[in-house]
Amino acid sequence: MSMAESIDTGTVLPRRLGSVCGKRPGATLVCIGGLHGNEPAGVIALQRFFASVEVGSELRGRVIGLAGNLRALAAGQRRWRRVSLWAVPKRQRSMHPCLGFS
């Protein structure tokens, strides 16, 4: 991957970047790229992998690629919201609306 390769700001990615099943049975490997929106290398690597692997290849099992923080990736920012679980007092974590524990 070249240093200049990136995901354009504003690009909305699908959650599922791809999946492939090998000819033989085996484990399922789930790969997640883009947990931090300003670090798209994992997403780019997964896109390249799924573009290059052939259906019915000699893989064993299944590989599934997912994009992590879609909103942060589209914004090109580390986080979508500036709320960190560790910034919220412990007693309020279960009630904080930005953390999705309503």
Backbone atoms as SQL, in Angstrom:
CREATE TABLE atoms (id INTEGER PRIMARY KEY, chain TEXT, resi INTEGER, resn TEXT, atom TEXT, x REAL, y REAL, z REAL);
INSERT INTO atoms VALUES
  (1, 'A', 1, 'MET', 'N', 0.851, -1.171, 0.000),
  (2, 'A', 1, 'MET', 'CA', 0.000, 0.000, 0.000),
  (3, 'A', 1, 'MET', 'C', 0.892, 1.227, 0.000),
  (4, 'A', 2, 'SER', 'N', 0.604, 2.172, -0.844),
  (5, 'A', 2, 'SER', 'CA', 1.398, 3.386, -0.867),
  (6, 'A', 2, 'SER', 'C', 0.957, 4.303, 0.259),
  (7, 'A', 3, 'MET', 'N', 1.859, 5.179, 0.662),
  (8, 'A', 3, 'MET', 'CA', 1.548, 6.110, 1.752),
  (9, 'A', 3, 'MET', 'C', 0.431, 7.066, 1.347),
  (10, 'A', 4, 'ALA', 'N', 0.269, 7.318, 0.048),
  (11, 'A', 4, 'ALA', 'CA', -0.744, 8.265, -0.415),
  (12, 'A', 4, 'ALA', 'C', -2.132, 7.644, -0.480),
  (13, 'A', 5, 'GLU', 'N', -2.231, 6.330, -0.402),
  (14, 'A', 5, 'GLU', 'CA', -3.523, 5.668, -0.530),
  (15, 'A', 5, 'GLU', 'C', -4.349, 5.912, 0.734),
  (16, 'A', 6, 'SER', 'N', -5.595, 6.301, 0.553),
  (17, 'A', 6, 'SER', 'CA', -6.470, 6.569, 1.683),
  (18, 'A', 6, 'SER', 'C', -7.921, 6.422, 1.238),
  (19, 'A', 7, 'ILE', 'N', -8.815, 6.659, 2.176),
  (20, 'A', 7, 'ILE', 'CA', -10.246, 6.662, 1.873),
  (21, 'A', 7, 'ILE', 'C', -10.676, 8.117, 1.821),
  (22, 'A', 8, 'ASP', 'N', -11.351, 8.521, 0.751),
  (23, 'A', 8, 'ASP', 'CA', -11.771, 9.909, 0.621),
  (24, 'A', 8, 'ASP', 'C', -12.747, 10.288, 1.723),
  (25, 'A', 9, 'THR', 'N', -12.532, 11.461, 2.302),
  (26, 'A', 9, 'THR', 'CA', -13.458, 11.969, 3.309),
  (27, 'A', 9, 'THR', 'C', -14.838, 12.099, 2.693),
  (28, 'A', 10, 'GLY', 'N', -15.845, 11.685, 3.406),
  (29, 'A', 10, 'GLY', 'CA', -17.215, 11.720, 2.914),
  (30, 'A', 10, 'GLY', 'C', -17.668, 10.412, 2.294),
  (31, 'A', 11, 'THR', 'N', -16.732, 9.503, 2.032),
  (32, 'A', 11, 'THR', 'CA', -17.089, 8.206, 1.462),
  (33, 'A', 11, 'THR', 'C', -17.790, 7.364, 2.514),
  (34, 'A', 12, 'VAL', 'N', -18.975, 6.895, 2.195),
  (35, 'A', 12, 'VAL', 'CA', -19.717, 6.039, 3.120),
  (36, 'A', 12, 'VAL', 'C', -19.454, 4.596, 2.716),
  (37, 'A', 13, 'LEU', 'N', -18.831, 3.870, 3.602),
  (38, 'A', 13, 'LEU', 'CA', -18.492, 2.475, 3.347),
  (39, 'A', 13, 'LEU', 'C', -19.603, 1.555, 3.827),
  (40, 'A', 14, 'PRO', 'N', -19.734, 0.406, 3.207),
  (41, 'A', 14, 'PRO', 'CA', -20.663, -0.588, 3.758),
  (42, 'A', 14, 'PRO', 'C', -20.031, -1.216, 4.994),
  (43, 'A', 15, 'ARG', 'N', -20.833, -1.688, 5.904),
  (44, 'A', 15, 'ARG', 'CA', -20.289, -2.365, 7.089),
  (45, 'A', 15, 'ARG', 'C', -19.517, -3.616, 6.674),
  (46, 'A', 16, 'ARG', 'N', -20.114, -4.395, 5.757),
  (47, 'A', 16, 'ARG', 'CA', -19.470, -5.634, 5.301),
  (48, 'A', 16, 'ARG', 'C', -18.632, -5.333, 4.065),
  (49, 'A', 17, 'LEU', 'N', -17.326, -5.455, 4.204),
  (50, 'A', 17, 'LEU', 'CA', -16.412, -5.166, 3.104),
  (51, 'A', 17, 'LEU', 'C', -16.283, -6.338, 2.152),
  (52, 'A', 18, 'GLY', 'N', -16.577, -7.519, 2.635),
  (53, 'A', 18, 'GLY', 'CA', -16.516, -8.689, 1.781),
  (54, 'A', 18, 'GLY', 'C', -16.497, -9.959, 2.599),
  (55, 'A', 19, 'SER', 'N', -16.686, -11.067, 1.911),
  (56, 'A', 19, 'SER', 'CA', -16.573, -12.375, 2.547),
  (57, 'A', 19, 'SER', 'C', -16.262, -13.391, 1.450),
  (58, 'A', 20, 'VAL', 'N', -15.566, -14.424, 1.839),
  (59, 'A', 20, 'VAL', 'CA', -15.214, -15.473, 0.893),
  (60, 'A', 20, 'VAL', 'C', -15.183, -16.793, 1.644),
  (61, 'A', 21, 'CYS', 'N', -15.676, -17.826, 0.988),
  (62, 'A', 21, 'CYS', 'CA', -15.633, -19.178, 1.552),
  (63, 'A', 21, 'CYS', 'C', -14.666, -20.005, 0.715),
  (64, 'A', 22, 'GLY', 'N', -13.821, -20.736, 1.396),
  (65, 'A', 22, 'GLY', 'CA', -12.877, -21.601, 0.716),
  (66, 'A', 22, 'GLY', 'C', -13.533, -22.893, 0.260),
  (67, 'A', 23, 'LYS', 'N', -12.784, -23.678, -0.476),
  (68, 'A', 23, 'LYS', 'CA', -13.291, -24.962, -0.972),
  (69, 'A', 23, 'LYS', 'C', -13.466, -25.976, 0.149),
  (70, 'A', 24, 'ARG', 'N', -12.624, -25.861, 1.164),
  (71, 'A', 24, 'ARG', 'CA', -12.645, -26.846, 2.234),
  (72, 'A', 24, 'ARG', 'C', -13.188, -26.228, 3.519),
  (73, 'A', 25, 'PRO', 'N', -13.791, -27.038, 4.368),
  (74, 'A', 25, 'PRO', 'CA', -14.310, -26.513, 5.631),
  (75, 'A', 25, 'PRO', 'C', -13.182, -26.065, 6.551),
  (76, 'A', 26, 'GLY', 'N', -13.511, -25.163, 7.442),
  (77, 'A', 26, 'GLY', 'CA', -12.537, -24.662, 8.400),
  (78, 'A', 26, 'GLY', 'C', -13.159, -23.586, 9.255),
  (79, 'A', 27, 'ALA', 'N', -12.315, -22.917, 9.997),
  (80, 'A', 27, 'ALA', 'CA', -12.761, -21.866, 10.912),
  (81, 'A', 27, 'ALA', 'C', -13.219, -20.628, 10.141),
  (82, 'A', 28, 'THR', 'N', -13.927, -19.758, 10.838),
  (83, 'A', 28, 'THR', 'CA', -14.316, -18.466, 10.296),
  (84, 'A', 28, 'THR', 'C', -13.416, -17.402, 10.909),
  (85, 'A', 29, 'LEU', 'N', -12.799, -16.593, 10.060),
  (86, 'A', 29, 'LEU', 'CA', -11.947, -15.492, 10.492),
  (87, 'A', 29, 'LEU', 'C', -12.683, -14.193, 10.205),
  (88, 'A', 30, 'VAL', 'N', -12.910, -13.390, 11.232),
  (89, 'A', 30, 'VAL', 'CA', -13.551, -12.092, 11.070),
  (90, 'A', 30, 'VAL', 'C', -12.490, -11.021, 11.292),
  (91, 'A', 31, 'CYS', 'N', -12.297, -10.162, 10.289),
  (92, 'A', 31, 'CYS', 'CA', -11.320, -9.078, 10.363),
  (93, 'A', 31, 'CYS', 'C', -12.071, -7.752, 10.363),
  (94, 'A', 32, 'ILE', 'N', -11.682, -6.858, 11.260),
  (95, 'A', 32, 'ILE', 'CA', -12.321, -5.544, 11.348),
  (96, 'A', 32, 'ILE', 'C', -11.254, -4.483, 11.120),
  (97, 'A', 33, 'GLY', 'N', -11.479, -3.630, 10.136),
  (98, 'A', 33, 'GLY', 'CA', -10.580, -2.513, 9.863),
  (99, 'A', 33, 'GLY', 'C', -11.290, -1.207, 10.131),
  (100, 'A', 34, 'GLY', 'N', -10.543, -0.184, 10.438),
  (101, 'A', 34, 'GLY', 'CA', -11.138, 1.140, 10.618),
  (102, 'A', 34, 'GLY', 'C', -11.821, 1.344, 11.947),
  (103, 'A', 35, 'LEU', 'N', -11.297, 0.758, 13.010),
  (104, 'A', 35, 'LEU', 'CA', -11.865, 1.035, 14.329),
  (105, 'A', 35, 'LEU', 'C', -11.671, 2.504, 14.688),
  (106, 'A', 36, 'HIS', 'N', -10.562, 3.060, 14.243),
  (107, 'A', 36, 'HIS', 'CA', -10.319, 4.502, 14.358),
  (108, 'A', 36, 'HIS', 'C', -10.438, 5.088, 12.957),
  (109, 'A', 37, 'GLY', 'N', -11.262, 6.090, 12.802),
  (110, 'A', 37, 'GLY', 'CA', -11.551, 6.649, 11.491),
  (111, 'A', 37, 'GLY', 'C', -10.373, 7.284, 10.783),
  (112, 'A', 38, 'ASN', 'N', -9.355, 7.692, 11.527),
  (113, 'A', 38, 'ASN', 'CA', -8.183, 8.299, 10.902),
  (114, 'A', 38, 'ASN', 'C', -7.101, 7.259, 10.607),
  (115, 'A', 39, 'GLU', 'N', -7.443, 5.979, 10.737),
  (116, 'A', 39, 'GLU', 'CA', -6.518, 4.888, 10.448),
  (117, 'A', 39, 'GLU', 'C', -7.185, 3.906, 9.471),
  (118, 'A', 40, 'PRO', 'N', -7.256, 4.264, 8.186),
  (119, 'A', 40, 'PRO', 'CA', -7.982, 3.437, 7.212),
  (120, 'A', 40, 'PRO', 'C', -7.187, 2.266, 6.639),
  (121, 'A', 41, 'ALA', 'N', -5.959, 2.040, 7.074),
  (122, 'A', 41, 'ALA', 'CA', -5.115, 1.008, 6.456),
  (123, 'A', 41, 'ALA', 'C', -5.761, -0.372, 6.501),
  (124, 'A', 42, 'GLY', 'N', -6.414, -0.724, 7.599),
  (125, 'A', 42, 'GLY', 'CA', -7.063, -2.023, 7.700),
  (126, 'A', 42, 'GLY', 'C', -8.189, -2.191, 6.694),
  (127, 'A', 43, 'VAL', 'N', -8.965, -1.134, 6.482),
  (128, 'A', 43, 'VAL', 'CA', -10.057, -1.177, 5.506),
  (129, 'A', 43, 'VAL', 'C', -9.483, -1.351, 4.102),
  (130, 'A', 44, 'ILE', 'N', -8.432, -0.599, 3.794),
  (131, 'A', 44, 'ILE', 'CA', -7.814, -0.685, 2.471),
  (132, 'A', 44, 'ILE', 'C', -7.241, -2.079, 2.249),
  (133, 'A', 45, 'ALA', 'N', -6.599, -2.629, 3.268),
  (134, 'A', 45, 'ALA', 'CA', -6.035, -3.980, 3.150),
  (135, 'A', 45, 'ALA', 'C', -7.133, -5.014, 2.909),
  (136, 'A', 46, 'LEU', 'N', -8.248, -4.898, 3.616),
  (137, 'A', 46, 'LEU', 'CA', -9.354, -5.831, 3.414),
  (138, 'A', 46, 'LEU', 'C', -9.955, -5.687, 2.016),
  (139, 'A', 47, 'GLN', 'N', -10.117, -4.456, 1.541),
  (140, 'A', 47, 'GLN', 'CA', -10.627, -4.246, 0.189),
  (141, 'A', 47, 'GLN', 'C', -9.706, -4.895, -0.842),
  (142, 'A', 48, 'ARG', 'N', -8.404, -4.735, -0.657),
  (143, 'A', 48, 'ARG', 'CA', -7.440, -5.350, -1.567),
  (144, 'A', 48, 'ARG', 'C', -7.509, -6.872, -1.499),
  (145, 'A', 49, 'PHE', 'N', -7.616, -7.400, -0.296),
  (146, 'A', 49, 'PHE', 'CA', -7.693, -8.845, -0.139),
  (147, 'A', 49, 'PHE', 'C', -8.895, -9.404, -0.881),
  (148, 'A', 50, 'PHE', 'N', -10.083, -8.831, -0.659),
  (149, 'A', 50, 'PHE', 'CA', -11.287, -9.359, -1.290),
  (150, 'A', 50, 'PHE', 'C', -11.294, -9.131, -2.809),
  (151, 'A', 51, 'ALA', 'N', -10.600, -8.101, -3.272),
  (152, 'A', 51, 'ALA', 'CA', -10.495, -7.875, -4.714),
  (153, 'A', 51, 'ALA', 'C', -9.566, -8.898, -5.371),
  (154, 'A', 52, 'SER', 'N', -8.629, -9.432, -4.593),
  (155, 'A', 52, 'SER', 'CA', -7.638, -10.325, -5.190),
  (156, 'A', 52, 'SER', 'C', -7.925, -11.814, -4.981),
  (157, 'A', 53, 'VAL', 'N', -8.695, -12.161, -3.973),
  (158, 'A', 53, 'VAL', 'CA', -8.946, -13.579, -3.701),
  (159, 'A', 53, 'VAL', 'C', -10.032, -14.091, -4.646),
  (160, 'A', 54, 'GLU', 'N', -9.851, -15.286, -5.121),
  (161, 'A', 54, 'GLU', 'CA', -10.810, -15.868, -6.053),
  (162, 'A', 54, 'GLU', 'C', -11.845, -16.697, -5.301),
  (163, 'A', 55, 'VAL', 'N', -13.082, -16.640, -5.779),
  (164, 'A', 55, 'VAL', 'CA', -14.141, -17.450, -5.195),
  (165, 'A', 55, 'VAL', 'C', -13.787, -18.911, -5.410),
  (166, 'A', 56, 'GLY', 'N', -13.953, -19.703, -4.366),
  (167, 'A', 56, 'GLY', 'CA', -13.626, -21.115, -4.459),
  (168, 'A', 56, 'GLY', 'C', -12.134, -21.381, -4.421),
  (169, 'A', 57, 'SER', 'N', -11.383, -20.446, -3.878),
  (170, 'A', 57, 'SER', 'CA', -9.931, -20.616, -3.812),
  (171, 'A', 57, 'SER', 'C', -9.574, -21.730, -2.825),
  (172, 'A', 58, 'GLU', 'N', -8.318, -21.975, -2.676),
  (173, 'A', 58, 'GLU', 'CA', -7.843, -23.046, -1.812),
  (174, 'A', 58, 'GLU', 'C', -7.907, -22.696, -0.328),
  (175, 'A', 59, 'LEU', 'N', -8.596, -21.643, 0.017),
  (176, 'A', 59, 'LEU', 'CA', -8.764, -21.284, 1.431),
  (177, 'A', 59, 'LEU', 'C', -9.514, -22.379, 2.167),
  (178, 'A', 60, 'ARG', 'N', -9.243, -22.468, 3.432),
  (179, 'A', 60, 'ARG', 'CA', -10.038, -23.341, 4.303),
  (180, 'A', 60, 'ARG', 'C', -10.924, -22.431, 5.133),
  (181, 'A', 61, 'GLY', 'N', -12.185, -22.736, 5.221),
  (182, 'A', 61, 'GLY', 'CA', -13.097, -21.948, 6.035),
  (183, 'A', 61, 'GLY', 'C', -13.568, -20.687, 5.344),
  (184, 'A', 62, 'ARG', 'N', -13.838, -19.686, 6.144),
  (185, 'A', 62, 'ARG', 'CA', -14.454, -18.455, 5.638),
  (186, 'A', 62, 'ARG', 'C', -13.729, -17.246, 6.213),
  (187, 'A', 63, 'VAL', 'N', -13.625, -16.178, 5.413),
  (188, 'A', 63, 'VAL', 'CA', -13.064, -14.906, 5.853),
  (189, 'A', 63, 'VAL', 'C', -14.134, -13.845, 5.651),
  (190, 'A', 64, 'ILE', 'N', -14.395, -13.071, 6.691),
  (191, 'A', 64, 'ILE', 'CA', -15.377, -11.983, 6.634),
  (192, 'A', 64, 'ILE', 'C', -14.652, -10.699, 7.015),
  (193, 'A', 65, 'GLY', 'N', -14.818, -9.656, 6.216),
  (194, 'A', 65, 'GLY', 'CA', -14.197, -8.364, 6.497),
  (195, 'A', 65, 'GLY', 'C', -15.253, -7.318, 6.807),
  (196, 'A', 66, 'LEU', 'N', -15.058, -6.609, 7.902),
  (197, 'A', 66, 'LEU', 'CA', -16.001, -5.580, 8.336),
  (198, 'A', 66, 'LEU', 'C', -15.286, -4.244, 8.508),
  (199, 'A', 67, 'ALA', 'N', -16.003, -3.161, 8.248),
  (200, 'A', 67, 'ALA', 'CA', -15.504, -1.817, 8.542),
  (201, 'A', 67, 'ALA', 'C', -16.036, -1.433, 9.919),
  (202, 'A', 68, 'GLY', 'N', -15.171, -0.889, 10.738),
  (203, 'A', 68, 'GLY', 'CA', -15.521, -0.591, 12.128),
  (204, 'A', 68, 'GLY', 'C', -16.348, 0.677, 12.305),
  (205, 'A', 69, 'ASN', 'N', -15.692, 1.783, 12.498),
  (206, 'A', 69, 'ASN', 'CA', -16.345, 3.036, 12.847),
  (207, 'A', 69, 'ASN', 'C', -16.693, 3.802, 11.567),
  (208, 'A', 70, 'LEU', 'N', -17.843, 3.505, 10.993),
  (209, 'A', 70, 'LEU', 'CA', -18.221, 4.047, 9.682),
  (210, 'A', 70, 'LEU', 'C', -18.293, 5.572, 9.660),
  (211, 'A', 71, 'ARG', 'N', -18.871, 6.156, 10.679),
  (212, 'A', 71, 'ARG', 'CA', -19.009, 7.623, 10.687),
  (213, 'A', 71, 'ARG', 'C', -17.656, 8.309, 10.832),
  (214, 'A', 72, 'ALA', 'N', -16.797, 7.769, 11.674),
  (215, 'A', 72, 'ALA', 'CA', -15.463, 8.355, 11.833),
  (216, 'A', 72, 'ALA', 'C', -14.639, 8.173, 10.563),
  (217, 'A', 73, 'LEU', 'N', -14.754, 7.018, 9.891),
  (218, 'A', 73, 'LEU', 'CA', -14.048, 6.808, 8.626),
  (219, 'A', 73, 'LEU', 'C', -14.506, 7.825, 7.576),
  (220, 'A', 74, 'ALA', 'N', -15.807, 8.060, 7.490),
  (221, 'A', 74, 'ALA', 'CA', -16.339, 9.021, 6.515),
  (222, 'A', 74, 'ALA', 'C', -15.857, 10.433, 6.815),
  (223, 'A', 75, 'ALA', 'N', -15.690, 10.741, 8.102),
  (224, 'A', 75, 'ALA', 'CA', -15.236, 12.076, 8.506),
  (225, 'A', 75, 'ALA', 'C', -13.718, 12.190, 8.508),
  (226, 'A', 76, 'GLY', 'N', -13.018, 11.055, 8.448),
  (227, 'A', 76, 'GLY', 'CA', -11.560, 11.079, 8.522),
  (228, 'A', 76, 'GLY', 'C', -11.053, 11.458, 9.900),
  (229, 'A', 77, 'GLN', 'N', -11.867, 11.206, 10.916),
  (230, 'A', 77, 'GLN', 'CA', -11.514, 11.544, 12.298),
  (231, 'A', 77, 'GLN', 'C', -11.355, 10.273, 13.115),
  (232, 'A', 78, 'ARG', 'N', -10.560, 10.361, 14.157),
  (233, 'A', 78, 'ARG', 'CA', -10.317, 9.183, 15.004),
  (234, 'A', 78, 'ARG', 'C', -11.618, 8.633, 15.570),
  (235, 'A', 79, 'ARG', 'N', -12.438, 9.498, 16.126),
  (236, 'A', 79, 'ARG', 'CA', -13.736, 9.098, 16.691),
  (237, 'A', 79, 'ARG', 'C', -14.841, 9.885, 16.011),
  (238, 'A', 80, 'TRP', 'N', -16.025, 9.298, 16.027),
  (239, 'A', 80, 'TRP', 'CA', -17.160, 10.041, 15.475),
  (240, 'A', 80, 'TRP', 'C', -17.612, 11.117, 16.451),
  (241, 'A', 81, 'ARG', 'N', -17.727, 10.756, 17.687),
  (242, 'A', 81, 'ARG', 'CA', -18.054, 11.717, 18.736),
  (243, 'A', 81, 'ARG', 'C', -16.890, 11.773, 19.696),
  (244, 'A', 82, 'ARG', 'N', -16.722, 12.867, 20.330),
  (245, 'A', 82, 'ARG', 'CA', -15.608, 13.041, 21.255),
  (246, 'A', 82, 'ARG', 'C', -15.938, 12.542, 22.656),
  (247, 'A', 83, 'VAL', 'N', -16.706, 11.481, 22.735),
  (248, 'A', 83, 'VAL', 'CA', -17.043, 10.895, 24.030),
  (249, 'A', 83, 'VAL', 'C', -16.281, 9.587, 24.147),
  (250, 'A', 84, 'SER', 'N', -15.527, 9.473, 25.194),
  (251, 'A', 84, 'SER', 'CA', -14.798, 8.252, 25.471),
  (252, 'A', 84, 'SER', 'C', -15.436, 7.589, 26.678),
  (253, 'A', 85, 'LEU', 'N', -15.487, 6.279, 26.655),
  (254, 'A', 85, 'LEU', 'CA', -16.042, 5.550, 27.789),
  (255, 'A', 85, 'LEU', 'C', -15.333, 5.933, 29.073),
  (256, 'A', 86, 'TRP', 'N', -14.038, 6.193, 28.974),
  (257, 'A', 86, 'TRP', 'CA', -13.250, 6.490, 30.182),
  (258, 'A', 86, 'TRP', 'C', -13.441, 7.921, 30.646),
  (259, 'A', 87, 'ALA', 'N', -14.034, 8.799, 29.809),
  (260, 'A', 87, 'ALA', 'CA', -14.278, 10.181, 30.202),
  (261, 'A', 87, 'ALA', 'C', -15.577, 10.327, 30.978),
  (262, 'A', 88, 'VAL', 'N', -16.401, 9.306, 30.963),
  (263, 'A', 88, 'VAL', 'CA', -17.689, 9.339, 31.661),
  (264, 'A', 88, 'VAL', 'C', -17.506, 8.675, 33.022),
  (265, 'A', 89, 'PRO', 'N', -17.957, 9.331, 34.092),
  (266, 'A', 89, 'PRO', 'CA', -17.840, 8.703, 35.414),
  (267, 'A', 89, 'PRO', 'C', -18.471, 7.313, 35.418),
  (268, 'A', 90, 'LYS', 'N', -17.857, 6.403, 36.117),
  (269, 'A', 90, 'LYS', 'CA', -18.270, 5.000, 36.107),
  (270, 'A', 90, 'LYS', 'C', -19.756, 4.831, 36.414),
  (271, 'A', 91, 'ARG', 'N', -20.276, 5.568, 37.370),
  (272, 'A', 91, 'ARG', 'CA', -21.677, 5.407, 37.758),
  (273, 'A', 91, 'ARG', 'C', -22.640, 5.863, 36.668),
  (274, 'A', 92, 'GLN', 'N', -22.167, 6.685, 35.706),
  (275, 'A', 92, 'GLN', 'CA', -23.030, 7.193, 34.642),
  (276, 'A', 92, 'GLN', 'C', -22.894, 6.418, 33.332),
  (277, 'A', 93, 'ARG', 'N', -21.947, 5.509, 33.227),
  (278, 'A', 93, 'ARG', 'CA', -21.695, 4.826, 31.957),
  (279, 'A', 93, 'ARG', 'C', -22.903, 4.062, 31.447),
  (280, 'A', 94, 'SER', 'N', -23.684, 3.487, 32.334),
  (281, 'A', 94, 'SER', 'CA', -24.831, 2.702, 31.882),
  (282, 'A', 94, 'SER', 'C', -25.977, 3.587, 31.406),
  (283, 'A', 95, 'MET', 'N', -25.953, 4.896, 31.695),
  (284, 'A', 95, 'MET', 'CA', -27.058, 5.783, 31.316),
  (285, 'A', 95, 'MET', 'C', -26.679, 6.770, 30.210),
  (286, 'A', 96, 'HIS', 'N', -25.410, 6.853, 29.849),
  (287, 'A', 96, 'HIS', 'CA', -24.963, 7.884, 28.926),
  (288, 'A', 96, 'HIS', 'C', -25.477, 7.607, 27.514),
  (289, 'A', 97, 'PRO', 'N', -26.270, 8.531, 26.903),
  (290, 'A', 97, 'PRO', 'CA', -26.890, 8.286, 25.588),
  (291, 'A', 97, 'PRO', 'C', -25.890, 8.127, 24.455),
  (292, 'A', 98, 'CYS', 'N', -24.733, 8.771, 24.536),
  (293, 'A', 98, 'CYS', 'CA', -23.741, 8.671, 23.452),
  (294, 'A', 98, 'CYS', 'C', -23.056, 7.311, 23.456),
  (295, 'A', 99, 'LEU', 'N', -23.130, 6.594, 24.540),
  (296, 'A', 99, 'LEU', 'CA', -22.481, 5.300, 24.618),
  (297, 'A', 99, 'LEU', 'C', -23.407, 4.171, 24.231),
  (298, 'A', 100, 'GLY', 'N', -24.667, 4.490, 23.983),
  (299, 'A', 100, 'GLY', 'CA', -25.608, 3.481, 23.508),
  (300, 'A', 100, 'GLY', 'C', -26.112, 2.530, 24.576),
  (301, 'A', 101, 'PHE', 'N', -26.025, 2.937, 25.821),
  (302, 'A', 101, 'PHE', 'CA', -26.503, 2.090, 26.908),
  (303, 'A', 101, 'PHE', 'C', -27.745, 2.712, 27.544),
  (304, 'A', 102, 'SER', 'N', -28.645, 3.214, 26.761),
  (305, 'A', 102, 'SER', 'CA', -29.805, 3.903, 27.322),
  (306, 'A', 102, 'SER', 'C', -30.710, 2.985, 28.106);
